[in-house]
Amino acid sequence: MRIADEVAAALGEGRPVVALESTLIAHGLPRGRNLEVARELESAVRDEGAVPATIAVVDGVPLIGLDDDALEALALGSGFVKAGVRDLPAVVARGGSAATTVASTSHLAALAGIRVFATGGLGGVHREARESWDESSDLTTLAVTGITVVCAGVKSILDVGATLERLETLNVVVLGYATDKFPGFYLSDSGFPVPARVETPEEVAAVMAARAQLGLGDRAVIVANPLPESEQVHPELHDRVLAAALAAAEEQGIRGGATTPFLLDRFHRETGGVTLEANVALVRRNAVLAARIAAAAA
């Protein structure tokens, strides 16, 4: 693993650092727009006084912090596979390049000593999981990784209720930031409550400290940060597109890891880019909040 000089210096001096994932950049946004967003997210973190650390694997080396050339290669190149935690050993051993998911970014960030991570939405339990057993490794990774993840809840294409039940079973702390409602990615309210509410970055930092004092430092804290209602995708549009996308996935036999990219692509196309811009907006908001939490915890 190689930690960028700027990131290493900040960690050594106890200054705030925010990890950023790379799957969103390499696989989640249109080419060109993805590079703009990657730079926007890093700038948003810097504007709050923290150091950004975008994480990816390049030529077999996990990099904690990318320079602009590496960001451009990640966004505009074609050689970056999507790698979860289980994929990292094979990618590294073969000298491959990979964009990291929520799970693998969390693992590598914690390994480097980074305490706060900003992303879009978590993976979780898929619909029809009773038959498919399809559950994101994000959940089990966060159960054994001491990092604070700022997100917009879980992706609304998933079974939100079952995901929250799993997080409870795995003893992962879930906080609603200035909300009593667990957000559903594009939606401000998934229809489920949050177990606890916080109002400020300082309150999140206090929860992080209490977690460590209670001997729970090897488990994640999830900070669910909803889009404002004025910026969410209209619920009726969301539900209509989701129903059509799920039916199309079933008809085409889309399963496993291909499901989420397929559904999100359908959302972006069928809403004329509305969900794409909502995705960018929520990730930017999460990066800003993560930087403020990192500063409060530093």
C-alpha positions as CSV (number, residue, x, y, z in Angstrom):
1,M,0.0,0.0,0.0
2,R,1.3,3.5,-0.9
3,I,0.0,6.5,1.0
4,A,0.3,9.9,-0.8
5,D,2.7,12.3,0.8
6,E,0.0,14.9,1.6
7,V,-2.2,12.2,3.1
8,A,0.6,10.7,5.2
9,A,1.6,14.1,6.5
10,A,-1.9,15.0,7.5
11,L,-2.3,11.6,9.3
12,G,1.0,12.0,11.0
13,E,0.1,15.5,12.3
14,G,-3.4,14.5,13.4
15,R,-5.1,16.7,10.7
16,P,-8.5,15.7,9.2
17,V,-8.5,13.3,6.2
18,V,-11.5,12.0,4.3
19,A,-11.4,8.8,2.2
20,L,-13.2,8.8,-1.2
21,E,-14.2,5.8,-3.2
22,S,-13.2,5.2,-6.8
23,T,-16.0,2.9,-8.1
24,L,-18.3,5.9,-8.5
25,I,-15.7,7.6,-10.7
26,A,-14.7,4.6,-12.8
27,H,-18.1,2.9,-13.1
28,G,-20.9,5.1,-11.8
29,L,-20.8,8.3,-13.9
30,P,-20.5,9.1,-17.7
31,R,-17.0,9.6,-19.0
32,G,-15.9,13.2,-18.8
33,R,-18.5,14.1,-16.1
34,N,-16.8,11.5,-13.8
35,L,-13.5,13.4,-13.9
36,E,-15.3,16.7,-13.2
37,V,-17.0,15.1,-10.2
38,A,-13.8,13.5,-8.9
39,R,-12.1,16.9,-8.8
40,E,-15.2,18.5,-7.3
41,L,-15.3,16.1,-4.5
42,E,-11.7,16.6,-3.6
43,S,-12.1,20.4,-3.8
44,A,-15.2,20.2,-1.5
45,V,-13.1,18.3,1.1
46,R,-10.3,20.8,0.8
47,D,-12.6,23.8,1.2
48,E,-13.6,22.4,4.6
49,G,-10.0,22.2,5.7
50,A,-9.5,18.5,5.3
51,V,-7.3,16.4,3.0
52,P,-9.0,14.2,0.4
53,A,-7.7,10.6,-0.1
54,T,-9.3,9.0,-3.2
55,I,-8.5,5.3,-3.0
56,A,-7.8,2.9,-5.9
57,V,-5.5,0.1,-6.9
58,V,-3.0,1.0,-9.7
59,D,-0.7,-1.7,-11.2
60,G,-1.1,-3.9,-8.2
61,V,-0.6,-1.2,-5.6
62,P,-3.4,0.1,-3.4
63,L,-3.0,3.9,-3.5
64,I,-4.3,6.1,-0.6
65,G,-4.6,9.4,-2.3
66,L,-4.4,10.0,-6.1
67,D,-2.7,12.8,-7.9
68,D,-4.5,14.5,-10.8
69,D,-2.9,12.3,-13.4
70,A,-4.0,9.2,-11.6
71,L,-7.5,10.7,-11.2
72,E,-7.6,11.3,-14.9
73,A,-6.5,7.7,-15.7
74,L,-9.2,6.4,-13.3
75,A,-11.9,8.4,-14.9
76,L,-11.0,8.2,-18.6
77,G,-9.1,4.9,-18.8
78,S,-10.7,1.5,-19.3
79,G,-8.4,-0.8,-17.3
80,F,-10.0,-0.4,-13.9
81,V,-12.1,-3.3,-12.8
82,K,-14.5,-3.1,-9.8
83,A,-13.0,-4.7,-6.7
84,G,-14.6,-5.5,-3.4
85,V,-12.6,-6.7,-0.4
86,R,-12.5,-10.4,-1.6
87,D,-11.1,-9.2,-5.0
88,L,-8.2,-7.2,-3.6
89,P,-5.7,-10.1,-3.1
90,A,-6.1,-11.3,-6.7
91,V,-5.9,-7.8,-8.2
92,V,-2.8,-7.0,-6.2
93,A,-1.1,-10.3,-6.9
94,R,-1.7,-9.9,-10.7
95,G,-0.5,-6.3,-10.8
96,G,-4.0,-5.2,-11.9
97,S,-5.8,-1.9,-11.5
98,A,-9.2,-1.6,-9.8
99,A,-11.7,0.9,-8.6
100,T,-12.7,0.3,-4.9
101,T,-16.2,-0.2,-3.6
102,V,-17.6,1.0,-0.3
103,A,-16.4,-2.2,1.3
104,S,-12.8,-2.2,-0.1
105,T,-12.4,1.6,0.3
106,S,-13.5,1.3,4.0
107,H,-11.0,-1.6,4.5
108,L,-8.0,0.2,2.9
109,A,-8.9,3.5,4.5
110,A,-9.0,2.0,8.0
111,L,-5.8,0.1,7.3
112,A,-4.1,3.5,6.5
113,G,-5.5,5.1,9.6
114,I,-8.2,7.2,8.0
115,R,-11.3,7.5,10.3
116,V,-13.9,9.1,8.0
117,F,-15.1,8.1,4.5
118,A,-17.6,9.8,2.2
119,T,-19.6,7.9,-0.4
120,G,-23.0,8.0,-2.1
121,G,-25.1,5.1,-0.9
122,L,-24.4,1.9,0.8
123,G,-25.0,-1.6,-0.6
124,G,-27.3,-3.8,1.3
125,V,-29.8,-6.7,1.1
126,H,-31.2,-7.0,-2.4
127,R,-34.9,-7.5,-3.1
128,E,-35.8,-11.2,-3.4
129,A,-32.8,-12.0,-1.2
130,R,-34.8,-14.8,0.4
131,E,-34.3,-16.8,-2.8
132,S,-31.0,-15.3,-4.1
133,W,-29.1,-14.7,-0.8
134,D,-27.8,-11.6,-2.5
135,E,-26.4,-9.2,0.1
136,S,-23.6,-6.7,-0.4
137,S,-20.3,-7.3,1.4
138,D,-20.5,-3.6,2.5
139,L,-22.6,-4.8,5.5
140,T,-20.2,-7.5,6.8
141,T,-17.2,-5.3,6.1
142,L,-18.6,-2.4,8.1
143,A,-19.3,-4.9,11.0
144,V,-15.5,-5.4,11.4
145,T,-14.1,-2.1,10.2
146,G,-13.6,0.9,12.5
147,I,-14.5,3.8,10.1
148,T,-17.3,6.4,10.0
149,V,-19.1,6.4,6.7
150,V,-21.1,9.4,5.5
151,C,-23.7,8.3,3.0
152,A,-27.3,9.0,1.7
153,G,-28.6,5.8,3.3
154,V,-28.7,2.7,1.1
155,K,-29.6,2.6,-2.6
156,S,-33.4,2.7,-3.0
157,I,-33.3,-0.2,-5.4
158,L,-32.5,-2.4,-2.4
159,D,-34.6,-3.9,0.4
160,V,-34.1,-1.0,2.8
161,G,-35.9,-2.6,5.7
162,A,-34.0,-5.9,5.5
163,T,-30.7,-3.9,5.2
164,L,-31.4,-2.0,8.4
165,E,-32.3,-5.3,10.2
166,R,-28.9,-6.7,9.1
167,L,-27.0,-3.6,10.3
168,E,-28.7,-4.0,13.7
169,T,-27.7,-7.7,13.8
170,L,-24.2,-6.8,12.9
171,N,-24.0,-4.1,15.6
172,V,-23.2,-1.3,13.2
173,V,-24.1,2.2,14.6
174,V,-26.6,4.1,12.4
175,L,-27.1,7.8,12.9
176,G,-29.5,10.1,11.1
177,Y,-27.9,13.5,10.4
178,A,-30.5,16.2,11.3
179,T,-33.3,13.7,10.5
180,D,-35.4,11.0,12.1
181,K,-35.9,9.3,8.8
182,F,-33.5,6.9,7.1
183,P,-32.8,8.3,3.6
184,G,-33.1,6.2,0.5
185,F,-30.4,7.6,-1.7
186,Y,-32.4,9.5,-4.3
187,L,-35.2,9.9,-1.8
188,S,-35.0,11.9,1.5
189,D,-37.1,9.3,3.3
190,S,-37.0,5.6,2.7
191,G,-40.0,5.0,4.9
192,F,-37.9,3.7,7.8
193,P,-36.8,5.5,11.0
194,V,-33.2,5.9,12.1
195,P,-32.1,4.4,15.5
196,A,-30.5,7.7,16.7
197,R,-30.3,11.3,15.5
198,V,-27.4,13.8,15.6
199,E,-27.4,17.4,14.7
200,T,-23.8,18.5,14.4
201,P,-20.4,17.1,13.3
202,E,-19.3,17.4,17.0
203,E,-22.1,15.0,18.0
204,V,-20.9,12.5,15.5
205,A,-17.3,12.9,16.8
206,A,-18.6,12.3,20.3
207,V,-20.3,9.0,19.1
208,M,-17.0,8.0,17.5
209,A,-15.1,8.6,20.7
210,A,-17.7,6.7,22.8
211,R,-17.6,3.8,20.4
212,A,-13.8,3.5,21.0
213,Q,-14.2,3.9,24.8
214,L,-16.8,1.1,24.9
215,G,-14.4,-1.3,23.1
216,L,-16.4,-1.1,19.8
217,G,-13.8,0.6,17.7
218,D,-13.7,-2.2,15.2
219,R,-17.2,-1.5,14.0
220,A,-18.4,1.3,11.7
221,V,-20.5,4.3,12.3
222,I,-22.9,5.1,9.5
223,V,-24.0,8.7,9.2
224,A,-27.1,8.9,7.0
225,N,-27.2,12.3,5.4
226,P,-30.4,12.8,3.3
227,L,-30.9,15.0,0.3
228,P,-33.2,18.0,1.1
229,E,-36.7,17.2,-0.2
230,S,-36.3,20.0,-2.7
231,E,-33.4,18.2,-4.3
232,Q,-34.7,14.6,-4.1
233,V,-36.0,12.7,-7.1
234,H,-39.8,13.0,-7.2
235,P,-41.1,9.9,-5.4
236,E,-43.7,9.1,-8.1
237,L,-41.1,9.3,-10.8
238,H,-38.7,7.2,-8.7
239,D,-41.3,4.5,-8.0
240,R,-42.4,4.3,-11.6
241,V,-38.9,4.0,-13.0
242,L,-37.9,1.5,-10.3
243,A,-40.8,-0.8,-11.1
244,A,-40.0,-0.8,-14.8
245,A,-36.2,-1.3,-14.1
246,L,-36.9,-4.2,-11.8
247,A,-39.1,-5.8,-14.4
248,A,-36.5,-5.3,-17.1
249,A,-33.8,-6.9,-14.9
250,E,-36.0,-9.9,-14.3
251,E,-36.8,-10.3,-18.0
252,Q,-33.1,-10.0,-19.0
253,G,-31.9,-12.3,-16.2
254,I,-29.7,-9.7,-14.6
255,R,-28.3,-11.1,-11.3
256,G,-25.7,-10.6,-8.6
257,G,-23.1,-7.8,-9.0
258,A,-24.6,-6.8,-12.4
259,T,-27.9,-5.8,-10.8
260,T,-27.0,-2.4,-9.3
261,P,-25.2,-1.0,-12.3
262,F,-28.0,-2.1,-14.6
263,L,-30.7,-0.5,-12.4
264,L,-28.8,2.7,-11.9
265,D,-28.1,3.0,-15.6
266,R,-31.9,2.6,-16.3
267,F,-32.6,5.3,-13.7
268,H,-30.2,7.7,-15.4
269,R,-31.6,7.1,-18.9
270,E,-35.3,6.9,-18.0
271,T,-35.3,10.1,-15.9
272,G,-33.4,12.1,-18.5
273,G,-30.4,12.6,-16.1
274,V,-32.4,13.7,-13.1
275,T,-31.1,10.8,-11.0
276,L,-27.6,11.4,-12.2
277,E,-27.6,15.0,-10.9
278,A,-29.2,13.9,-7.7
279,N,-26.4,11.3,-7.3
280,V,-23.7,14.0,-7.8
281,A,-25.5,16.4,-5.4
282,L,-25.7,13.8,-2.6
283,V,-22.1,12.7,-2.9
284,R,-20.9,16.3,-2.8
285,R,-23.0,17.0,0.3
286,N,-21.6,13.8,1.9
287,A,-18.0,14.9,1.1
288,V,-18.6,18.3,2.8
289,L,-20.2,16.7,5.9
290,A,-17.5,14.1,6.1
291,A,-14.8,16.8,6.1
292,R,-16.5,18.6,8.9
293,I,-16.8,15.4,11.0
294,A,-13.2,14.6,10.3
295,A,-12.2,18.1,11.5
296,A,-14.4,17.7,14.7
297,A,-12.8,14.3,15.4
298,A,-9.2,15.3,14.7
